[in-house]
């Protein structure tokens, strides 16, 4: 990849392969040439509205062609994109706009435009989210303009600034599982290098077809866009992730690879088996966070390799299980370092270095210094390295529960809970306890009515007594981050409506296993 910037890559590909399809959304297909045309025109529109190099420009739009077009136009101008989740409401939206200092924005709907103006943005241009054309509805009043209509009348020729890999392309806000998200400062080189790494890992050729179902405000659809642009292949964009229709879309579009993460693989597996499960063109699935016990079942059901990869917004791509490594299936391994990256374990924590990597957190030098030390980024993930050099996640450093004298990894308890056939998803957190400091509380989403005692018995058979949740609470839906992870910081912090399993055990006339000896019979935390 010879281009030094996102806009440079787009112009390079438009000059050599303008007729190759790049973005597919519903009935809309935009070729590389048409995307380049729209990007150039939109960049001119933004420039006419006063956007200059280095300005932060928020983008808030549902999935469709408008988001990647807006992102590439902002990058081509030398401005800085601030992707905004369409689910954000007043508090979190005000945080992102206020922290980033964005004064201009592009929106994929009147509601988004109104919300952005209320959050402090001064000028909002509206686009049709499907194809970046004229907006169907522009709110009356000051502060908004129809960017899609202005785009149609703007010149396609665009005089770009001289940009390189070290110029900033995004302030990308992290999912924020523990509080308000931080803004990761990501360069043009970050996106180019991430796409190059994934393209090499998957052996992408010009016959491939990619698909994304995640919100474009998250980083994955963005690197997917750059990968497809560099490889000359189409990116199929789904409006949202739907487990019931996902594979139908894969078959209809001839998709050959895709990336899923978080709870997405579990939801896919729990769909009813279909005679057409193996009738597709997929050759590999890239995934993060797959439950080890379900891994082999997924490969068997769809007849295709599912390979783990590890990365963060802060670091792009870090670890990958090679496609030919069948021994990793079900092992929980998250891979070995990708080319150009190093990884090691420091005091039980996974740390990485190499490109790509964020330049730091926007407006937060203290958090940057805590995260990046001597060139190594401390991930916050607890991990181990096996004798084959593969890394395995153990849990989150900030997701450990200190119950008496024992450390309990929430991820370990969650992994057992989701193995129960009734449990769709689980989240384990710490709650305060006067005697032991912290107790274990589990939130579960179930697919059928299930007695709490049944779930606790299931865990009790598989884990040490001190790891068994004392409190169990049912939820209809989990609050989720844009990256399809459970937003634990939004779960109730107290005991709330939870079932107290110690009281249940006492009523049943059983000894409370939560108080029993552990570690060879020694009392825990007493």
N, C-alpha and C positions, 0 to 999 in steps of 0.2 A: 504494500500500500504506500504509494509515493506522496499522497496528499498530506499536507501539514495541518489542515483544519477541516471542519465539517463542511463548510461552504466550498472549500477547495475540492473535497471529494465529490460533492454533488456536481460541480462544474466539470470535473474530470470525467465522471461517468456519463454526464449528459452529452459530452463531446464525442464519446466513443460508442455509447450504446443507448441512444435516446429512446428507442422504441421498446426497450425491455420493460415489462410490467414491474412496478415497484410496490404500490399500495393497493390492496383489495379490501373493500369494505362494502358488504352487501352487493348491490348492483354496480357500485362505483369501482372502476379500475383506473389508476393513474400510472402512466409510464414514467420512466426516469425523466424524459423530456418535459412532460406536463408538470411534474413536481418541480423541476428546475424553473419552469416558466412561472408557476404560482409563487415559488419562493422569492424569485427576483422581484416580481411585482409587489408582493407583500412587504419585502424589505424596503422598497421605495415608498410605500404607503407609511410605514413606521417612521422612516426618515422624515417624511413630509410632516408628520405629527410631532416632530421634535425629539425622537428617540436617537440617541447618540451612542457611540462606542462606550462600553462600560456601564451603561444604564441597565438597571434591573427591570425586566418585563415579565409580569406574571402571566401564566397560561392556565386557564381553567375551562376545560371542555371535556365532554364525554368522548369515549373512544370513537374514532373515525379518522379520516384523512386530514382533518383540520389541525389536529394536535401536532403530528410530525411536520406538517408544512409550516406551522407557526414556529415550532422549535428551530427548524433549519433556517427560517427567515431571520429570526432573532440572532442565531449564531452567525449567519452570513454578514450581518450588520456589525458584528463585533460587540453587540449587547449581550446581556447575561439573562438566560431564561430562568424563571422561578416557577417550576411546575407546581400546580395546586390541585389537590384532590377535590373532586366535585362533591364529595360528601362532607367537606369541611363546613362548619357553621360559624357563628359569630366569633367565638372565643379562639378556636384554633386558626381560623382564617385571619383574624386580626393579628395573631402572633406571627404568622408567616409573612404577611404584608408589612407589618411594623418592623420585624427583625431584618427583613431583606432590604427594606427601603424602596420597594417597587412603587413607582408612581404611574406607570403605564401598564396596560394589560390587554390580552386578547381573550375573548370569551366565546364559548360555544353555545350561547343561549342567553335569553333575557334575564333569567333568574340568577345565573352566574354573574352577569354584568352588574346587576343591582347589588349583589352581595359584595363584589369587589369594590364598588364605589363606597358602600357603607364601611368597608374595612380600611378605607383611606387611599385607594387608588384614584388618581385624578382624571385619567383618560382611559376608556375601555373601548376597544374595537371589537365588533361582533363578526363572527364567521359562521357559515353553515357547518356544523360539526362533521357532516358526512364527507364533504368534498372541498371545504374552504371557500365555497362560493358565497353569494349574497346571503346575508342573514335573514331568516324568515320573520324575525320579530326583533325590532330594536326599540328599547324603552325610550319614551319621549323624555325630553329634558336634557340638561347640560351633562357633559362628561362622557357621552357615548357617541360612536359613529359606526356606520356600516362598512367595516373593513373589507368585506367580501365584494360589495359593489365598487368601492374605490379600487380594489385590486384589479377588477376587470378593466378599468380605465387607465390604470397606471402603466408606465413603460415596463417591458420585460427586461430590457437591458439594465444591468445593475453594476455600478462601480464599487467593487468590494474593497474594504480596507485590507491592509497587509496583515494577515493573521498567521500565527504559528501554533505549535502544539502546546505551548505554555500559556496561551491566552485562555481566560476563563470563559467557559460555555454555560455552566449551570451553577446556581445555588440550589442544590438538591436536598430537600428536607427529608430526614430519616423518618422511619415509621413511628418512632416514639413509643416503645412498649413500656417505658418507665416514666414518662412525663412528656412535656412539650418537645417536639422534634428540634434537632439542631440542623443548621444549614451546612451541608458539605460543599466545599468549593471544588468543582470539577472542571478540568480543562478540556480543550479540544482533543489533546493527546490522550487523555483518559478514555474518551469514548472510542477513538480510533484504535487504541491498543486493546481495550476490552473486546471489541468486535473481532480484531485480528486473532486474539487468543481463542475465543470460542469457535471461530471459523476453522482454525487449525485443529482444535480438539475434536470437532465433529466431522472433519474432512468434508466440508461443504463444497459442492460443485455447482455449476450453473444449471444443473437439472433439478436441484432441490427446490422445495417450497416450504417456507417457514410459516408459523402461526403464533399469534399472541392473543391472550384473552384477559390479560391483566390491565388495570387502568394505566393510561399513558403518563399519568403523573408519577408513576413508579419507574425506577430505572430500567427494568428489564425490557419493556417495549422500545425504549430509546436505543439501547445497544442492539436490539433486534433490528431496528431500522437501519442503523449504521452497517451491521453485518450484511443485511440484504442489499443495501446500496453498493457496498464494496464487492460483493459476490455476484451481483447482477441477477438476483432472484427476487420473486415476489414475497411480500409479507402479507399474510391474511390477517385482518384485524377483526376480532369478534367484539360485539358491543359490551359483553361482560362474560364472565365465566359461568357456565351453566353445565353442571355435571350430566344432566339428562339429555342435552343436545350436543355436547362437546364432540363426541366421536362422529356424529352425523356430519358436523361441519368439517371435521378432518377428512372424511371420505369424499364429501362433495367437492372440496378444493384440491384434492390430490396432495395433501400435506405430507411431507417426508420427515420432518422433525419439528419438535416444539419443546418449550420449557415450562414446567409447572413447579410449584413449591407450596410449602405450608400444608394446609389441609386439603389442597386440591387433589393429590393422588388418592387419599382415603375416600373422598366423596366420589371419585370416579369408580373406584373398586366396589363401592357399595351400591352402585346402580345394578339393577337386575341384569343377569347375563343375557347376551344377545347373540343369536346365531351369526350375526355379521361382525362379531367382535374382532375377528382376524381379517376381515375384508377391508384392507386399507393399504396405503403406500408408505406408511411410516417405517423408517429404518432404524431410528434411535429416538429415545426420549431423554432429555436432560432434566434432572430434577434435584430439588434440595429438600431435605427433611423427611424423606420417605421412612415410614416405620419399618425397621429391619424385618420384623416377623411377617410383613405383608409383601416384601420385595419379590420373592419368588412367585407368589400368586399373581402379581401384576405382570411379570414377564410371561408366565404360562398363559394367562388369559388373553393377552393381546399379541403374543408371539413376537415380541420385539424387546431389545435390551433397554432397560431403564438405568441410566448411569448418574450417580451422584456428582454434584459439583458444589463447591463452597465459595462464597464471596459475600461482600458487604457493599453497601453504598459507598463506604469510605475507601474500599480497595478494589472494586470491580471483580475480577476473576482471580482466585487464589489457588484452589485445589480442584482436582478432577480425577475421577476414576476412569482410566483408559477403557476404550470400547471393548478391547479384547480381554479385559480382566474379569472373567466370569466368576472367579473365586470370591470377589467382593460382594456378590449378591447375597443379601441377608446378613452380612457381617456388620453392618453399621458403619463401614469405612466411608469417609468423605473424600478420599483421594490422596494424591501426592501433589507437590507444587507444580503449577503450570510453568511453561518456559518463561524465564525472566523473574520468577518469584522464588523467595526462600521462605521457609516456615520452620518454627521450632517451638518447644514447650518451655515456658519460664514460670516456675512456681505453679505448675499445673495449667497455665493459661496459654492458649494458642496465640503466637505473635507472628506477624508476617512483614516482609519488606519487598520492595521492587515495584516496578510500574505495571499497571496503573495504580495510583494512590491519590487520594484527595490532597489538596494543598493545605487543608486545615478546616476548622469550623468557622463559619462566618461570624464575625463579631465576638468570638469566644476564644481568645488566646490561652486562657487557663485550661479549658477543656481540650484544646488542641495539644498542649504540652503534656497533659495527663495521658492522652491517647497515643501520641507519637513520641517515642523516646529513642534518641540516637538512630533515627531512621526506621525503627521497628514500630509497627502499629499493633497495639495491644487490643485484641478483638473483644475481650470480655467473655469469650467462650472457653470453658474448661475442656481440655482434650488430652488424648494420649496418642503415642506413636507406637505402632506395632513393629515386629521384627522384620517386616517387609517394607518399612518406611511409610506405610499408610497411616493417615491420621483418623482418629475416631473422636467424635464429640461426646463429652460426658455430661455437660450441663452449662448453665450460665453462671459466671462468677457472682452476678447480682441476683441470681435466681436460685440461690442456695438457702435452705431452711436450717436454722440452728436450733434443734430441739434438744434441750438439755446439753449433754456432752457430745451429741452426734450431729454431723453434717449430712443433710439429705438433699440430693439433687432433685428438684421438681421434675425435671425431664424424665428421670427414671420412673417416678411414680406415674406420670402421665402416660409413658409408653406402655405400662402395664394396664392402666385403665382402658385405653383405646383398643386393647386386644379383646376386651369383653364384647361379644357380638351385639349387645344393645347400645353400646356407647359410640356415638358419632365423633365426639370431640371432648377433650378434657383439658383443664388448666388447674395446676396445683400452686398454691400460694402459702405464705406464712401468715398466721394471725397471732397477735400477742397473747401470751400466757404468763400469769404471775409466777407460776412455779418453774416452768421450763424455759421461759424466755419467749419461745415461739412454739406454736402447734401447726400441724399440717391440715390444710383445708383444701378440698377438691371441689371444683365446679365441673359438672358433667352435662353434656347434651345427649339425650338418648333418643333412639328411634322407636322405642316402645316402652310402655310403663314397666319400670323395674324397681324392685324393692331395694332401698339403700343397703340393707343387710347383705343382699346378694352381691352387690358390687364390692362391699368391703371384704366379704369372705373371699371373693375372687382375688383381691389384692393380697389379702393375708396369706393365701396359699403360695404366693409367688415372691413376697418380699419379707425382709426382716420386720419383726413387730414394731420397731421404732419408726419405720417408714410408712406404716399404715395410716391413712388419714383419720384424724379424729372427727373432723367435720366434713359433711358432704352436702352440697347444694346443687339443685337442678336448675338449669337455665334453658329457655326456649331457643335463644340464639346468643352467640358470643359476639361481643364487640370485636371488630377486626381492624387490623392496620391495612394500609394499601398493599402491603406485601403478603397479604393473606395469612398473617400471624395473629394469634389472639392478643388483643390489647389488654394485658393483665392490669395495667394501671387504671383501667376503667371498671374493673370488677369491684364489688363491695369489699371494703377492707376489714370489716368486722365479722362477727360470727353470723349476724343477720338471720336469715331464714334457714340456715343450715341445720341438717340433722346432726345431733351430737351423738356419735356412735359409742362413746363411753357410757352415756346414760342408757342407750339402747342395750348395750351388753349387760349393764347392771340389772335392767328390767328383765332381761332374758335369763338372769341367774348365772351368767358366765363371768369368768375372770376377765377384767378389762385388758386386752392384749396391748393396749397403748401404754399401760403402766408396767408391763412385765419386764423381766430381765432381757438384756440383749448383749451381744458381744461376749459369748461364752458364759452367760449367767450373771454378769456384773450389772447392777442397777444403772440405768441411764439417767444422768442429770439429777441424781439425788445425793 
